[in-house]
Amino acid sequence: MSVSETHNTANLRMTREQSFAALAQVIVLAQRARVPVNVSLSCVFGCPMEGEVPEDDVFGLVQRFADLGVAGITLCDTTGMAFPTQVARIASRAIQGWPQVEFTLHFHNTRGMGLSNVLAAIDAGARQFDASLGGLGGCPYAPGASGNVCSEEIVHALQCMGYDTGVDLDLLIDAAQSLPALIGHDVPSQIVKAGKRLDIHPVPADYAAIRERALARDRAA
């Protein structure tokens, strides 16, 4: 469900209270079957139709779902409005305030801050993230919205920083590179376009001649 009343109604055709009541019934049924429940909260970091979303609204819903005994809550930047200092503040408050809940962060790269937001959330203590291969995805109620943060870009950045992600980055990139042929268009992933940081590229075909001319200038000096 969405923290934004307007987005929730447009996206789910229900008010927030109707969504909460429906989810509460699902949670009860799941708990009877001993199935852990994760609830996703959309528009935590802003709403394209309302603007700023009050953080008290966010944490009010976090508390209500925590009271129902959910195992996890995903804090979603549904339309790519989050920025790093905001992410650090909200993620830190959530993780410290509800240690019994497993928090996941969900970012889009709509305004180019997706990876920065992931790193800010990690600094705040977050350890789980939604991502998509190649950066696929979007939202019909967010004009100009791009896909989720790229799985391969996150893994690449974290490996550069010394984290052990447990993911085979080369296989992940191979899978992402296969997407354009499957879906009929390019994907946003910069790693697909540029490769890994230390990928070695061939020198120009006339490199030997270029170098010889450079050395000749030294000899003539």
C-alpha positions, 0 to 999 in steps of 0.5 A: 500500500502507499503512504500517500492517500492520492497515490494509494487511491489511484494505484490500488482503487482503495483508500489507505484505510481500506488497504490497511484493513485488507492487508490486516486480514491477509496478515492474520491468514498468513500467520495462521499458516506460519507464513512470514509477511513482508509489507511494502509501503509506496511513496515513502520518500515523496509522492508525484501527486502530493509532493512531500510525504510526512515522515510521521505518516510513514512511521505511523504505518510502520508502527501499525504493521509492526503491531500486527507482527509482520516480519518485514517492511519494504520502504519504497521510493516508488517514483524516484524522489528520494535523496541520500540525506533523506534516505539516511534519516528515514532508514536509520530511524526505521532500523533503530526504532523497530529492530524486530522488523527486517527492513528492505529499501526499494529505489528507482533511478528516475533522477540519477540518485538510485545508487547514491541512495543505496549507499546512504541506506547501507551507511544507515544500517540497511542490508536488503534492497530491491533491484532489477536486472538491467534497471527494468521497471517503472510506475504508471502513476509517475510521469517519466519514471525509470526502472529500479536501481540496477542489480549489476550496478549495485553489486559492482559498486559494493564489490569495488568497496570491498563487500562480499555480496555472494553474487557472481557479477560476471554471470549477472552482467551476462544476464543483463546483456541478454535483455535488449534482445529479449525485450526489444530495446536497450536497458538503462544499466551503465554496467551493460554499456561500459563494463566493469571498472577494471575491464581492459579494452584494446588499444587503437589499431594504430597505437604503435604508430602513435607511440612511435611519433610521440617518441620521435618528438622526444628524440628530436628535442 
